[in-house]
Amino acid sequence: MNAPDNTGVILSSTAKKETWALRSFSFSAFSTHALVLSFLPLFFMSKGFSESQIGILYSSGLFVSIFANIITGLASDKYRTIRKILIILLFGQLAMISLLMPSNNFIIICAVMTAFYFFQTPINPLSDSLILLSSQHTGTPYALIRIFGSLGFALSAYGFGLLLKVIGSEWTLVVILFTILTSIILAFVIKDYQGQARKMEFSGFFKLLGKKNVLLFFFLILLISIAHRMYESFLAVTMRQLGASDSTIGLALLVSTNSY
């Protein structure tokens, strides 16, 4: 007999396994995100890059993410799959980090990081979509799966901070490769879910742009996002300049994830 989960919904053994597969994948994917956000800037600092160069590397990623999310979203709708798109993106990340390891030239690293962000930034929205769609089949609410992503970010930020304090920042890429490989394995385990196919209509978007309240809202979001991205990109760098160790930086990010 199947026991009810903490939401009161009776889950079959298959649904429970799928729920835990999604939780594990979310945990692993956000672990990679924590490493990229928290410790990759420190890795570039250890290679002698300046703050302005690190800023360029991260800004290129934010720019390409606009197109990456649109392209992968359209591909997911056209080919009616999220899981396969996630697997392709993860293998792309694996390839880019592998190319990054032997390189010391800033121009080459900038190009590789731009490509890496193309594969990395759509992971979260696509996995969120998959979790939302899975809720209809597993009976597990979105929040009870997605919270494992936040846990993955928090625990990895601190845990890998402790690890990198011992082995050194030069091992950051190796640790990232490990989390990406883990995510790839888990991506082959999770099931694929799709909602109803809908034709994308851009006319409604252009109508929204004609409303002053909507434009004001977008402007406020822009201001908040600028501050948020500056915090994400340079917190680790600033703390390192103040003398903080990898473990201290990881602890700071662990505390900050209370609202993540």
C-alpha positions in Angstrom: 0.0 0.0 0.0 1.3 3.4 -0.9 1.6 5.9 1.9 0.5 9.5 1.4 3.3 12.1 1.0 3.4 15.3 3.1 0.9 17.0 0.8 -1.7 14.3 1.4 -1.6 13.0 -2.2 -1.2 9.2 -2.6 1.7 8.5 -4.9 2.5 5.3 -6.7 6.0 3.9 -6.4 6.7 5.0 -9.9 5.6 8.5 -9.2 7.7 8.6 -6.1 10.8 7.5 -8.0 10.2 10.1 -10.6 9.7 12.8 -8.0 13.0 11.9 -6.4 14.7 11.8 -9.8 13.5 15.3 -10.5 14.6 16.4 -7.0 18.1 14.9 -7.5 18.4 16.5 -11.0 17.4 19.9 -9.6 19.9 19.6 -6.7 22.7 18.7 -9.1 21.9 21.4 -11.7 21.8 24.1 -9.0 25.1 22.7 -7.6 26.7 23.6 -10.9 25.0 27.0 -10.8 26.5 27.6 -7.4 30.0 26.7 -8.6 29.8 28.9 -11.7 28.3 31.8 -9.7 30.5 31.6 -6.6 33.8 30.1 -7.4 34.4 30.5 -11.2 35.2 34.2 -10.7 37.8 33.2 -8.0 39.3 30.7 -10.5 39.7 33.5 -13.0 41.3 35.7 -10.3 43.8 32.9 -9.7 44.7 33.0 -13.4 45.5 36.7 -13.0 42.4 38.3 -14.6 41.4 41.7 -13.5 37.9 42.7 -12.1 37.1 44.4 -15.4 38.0 41.2 -17.4 35.8 39.1 -15.1 33.0 41.6 -15.6 33.3 41.2 -19.3 33.2 37.4 -19.0 30.0 37.5 -17.0 28.3 40.3 -19.1 28.8 38.2 -22.3 27.0 35.4 -20.6 24.1 37.6 -19.6 23.8 39.0 -23.1 23.8 35.6 -24.8 21.3 34.2 -22.3 18.6 36.4 -23.8 18.9 34.5 -27.1 19.7 31.1 -25.5 16.4 31.1 -23.6 14.3 32.0 -26.6 16.0 29.5 -28.9 15.8 26.6 -26.5 12.2 27.5 -25.6 11.2 27.4 -29.3 13.2 24.2 -29.8 11.4 22.6 -26.9 8.0 23.6 -28.2 8.8 22.5 -31.8 10.3 19.1 -31.0 7.9 18.5 -28.0 10.7 17.6 -25.6 12.3 19.2 -22.6 14.5 16.3 -21.4 16.4 15.9 -24.7 17.0 19.7 -24.8 18.4 19.5 -21.3 20.7 16.7 -22.2 22.0 18.6 -25.2 22.6 21.6 -23.1 24.4 19.6 -20.4 26.8 18.0 -23.0 27.4 21.5 -24.4 28.4 22.7 -20.9 30.7 19.7 -20.5 32.4 20.4 -23.8 32.9 24.1 -23.0 34.4 23.5 -19.5 36.7 20.9 -21.1 37.9 23.5 -23.6 38.3 26.0 -20.8 40.7 23.9 -18.8 43.9 24.2 -21.0 43.3 27.8 -22.1 45.0 30.9 -20.7 44.2 33.4 -23.4 41.5 35.9 -22.4 40.0 36.2 -25.8 39.6 32.5 -26.2 38.3 32.2 -22.6 35.8 34.9 -23.3 34.5 33.1 -26.5 34.3 29.8 -24.6 32.5 31.3 -21.6 30.0 32.9 -24.0 29.3 29.5 -25.5 29.1 28.0 -22.0 26.5 30.5 -20.9 24.5 29.7 -24.0 24.3 26.1 -22.7 24.0 26.9 -19.0 21.4 29.7 -18.7 18.4 27.9 -20.2 18.8 24.9 -17.7 16.9 26.5 -14.9 13.8 27.7 -16.8 13.6 24.4 -18.7 13.9 22.3 -15.6 11.3 24.5 -13.8 9.0 23.9 -16.7 9.6 20.2 -16.5 8.9 20.2 -12.8 5.6 22.1 -13.3 4.5 19.7 -15.9 5.5 16.7 -13.9 3.3 17.8 -11.0 0.2 16.9 -13.0 1.4 13.3 -13.2 3.3 12.7 -9.9 0.9 14.6 -7.7 3.9 16.4 -6.0 3.6 20.2 -5.9 6.2 22.2 -7.8 7.6 23.8 -4.6 8.3 20.4 -3.0 10.6 19.5 -5.9 12.0 23.0 -6.7 13.2 23.5 -3.1 15.8 20.8 -3.7 17.4 23.1 -6.3 17.7 25.8 -3.6 19.2 23.2 -1.2 21.6 22.1 -3.9 22.7 25.7 -4.4 23.1 26.4 -0.7 24.8 23.2 0.4 27.1 23.1 -2.6 28.1 26.8 -2.2 29.3 25.9 1.3 30.4 22.3 0.8 32.5 23.0 -2.3 33.8 26.1 -0.6 35.3 23.9 2.1 36.6 21.5 -0.5 38.2 24.2 -2.7 39.8 25.8 0.4 41.7 22.6 0.9 42.5 21.6 -2.7 42.8 25.1 -4.2 40.8 27.2 -6.6 42.7 25.7 -9.6 40.5 22.6 -9.2 37.3 24.5 -9.7 36.8 23.3 -13.3 37.3 19.7 -12.3 34.6 20.0 -9.6 32.2 21.7 -12.1 32.8 18.8 -14.6 31.8 16.4 -11.8 28.5 18.2 -11.1 27.7 18.4 -14.9 28.4 14.7 -15.4 26.1 14.0 -12.4 23.4 16.1 -14.0 23.8 14.3 -17.3 23.4 10.9 -15.6 20.3 12.1 -13.8 18.9 13.7 -17.0 18.7 10.2 -18.6 16.7 9.0 -15.6 14.0 11.6 -15.4 10.9 11.4 -17.7 9.9 13.8 -20.3 6.7 15.9 -19.9 5.0 18.2 -22.3 2.1 20.6 -22.1 -0.3 21.4 -24.9 1.3 22.8 -28.0 0.5 26.4 -28.6 1.5 28.7 -31.4 3.6 31.6 -30.2 1.9 35.0 -30.8 4.1 38.0 -30.7 1.3 40.4 -31.3 0.2 40.3 -27.7 3.7 41.2 -26.6 3.8 44.3 -28.8 0.5 45.4 -27.4 1.9 45.1 -23.9 4.8 47.3 -24.8 2.3 50.0 -25.7 1.1 50.2 -22.1 2.9 52.7 -19.8 2.3 50.6 -16.6 3.9 47.6 -18.3 6.9 49.6 -19.5 7.3 51.0 -15.9 7.2 47.5 -14.5 9.9 46.3 -17.0 12.0 49.3 -16.1 11.8 48.4 -12.4 12.6 44.8 -13.1 15.7 46.0 -15.1 16.9 48.1 -12.2 16.5 45.2 -9.7 18.1 42.8 -12.1 21.2 45.0 -12.5 21.7 45.2 -8.8 21.1 41.4 -8.4 23.5 40.5 -11.2 26.2 42.8 -9.8 25.8 41.0 -6.4 25.9 37.6 -8.0 28.9 38.3 -10.2 31.1 40.2 -7.8 30.3 39.1 -4.3 32.9 36.4 -4.3 35.5 38.7 -5.9 34.8 41.5 -3.4 35.0 39.1 -0.4 38.3 37.6 -1.7 39.7 41.1 -1.9 38.7 41.5 1.7 40.7 38.4 2.6 37.8 35.9 2.8 38.6 32.2 2.1 36.6 29.9 -0.2 34.8 28.4 2.8 33.8 31.9 4.1 32.5 32.9 0.7 30.5 29.7 0.5 29.1 30.3 3.9 28.0 33.8 2.9 26.2 32.4 -0.1 24.7 29.7 2.0 23.2 32.4 4.3 22.0 34.4 1.3 20.0 31.4 -0.1 17.4 31.8 2.6 15.6 34.0 0.0 16.8 32.2 -3.1 
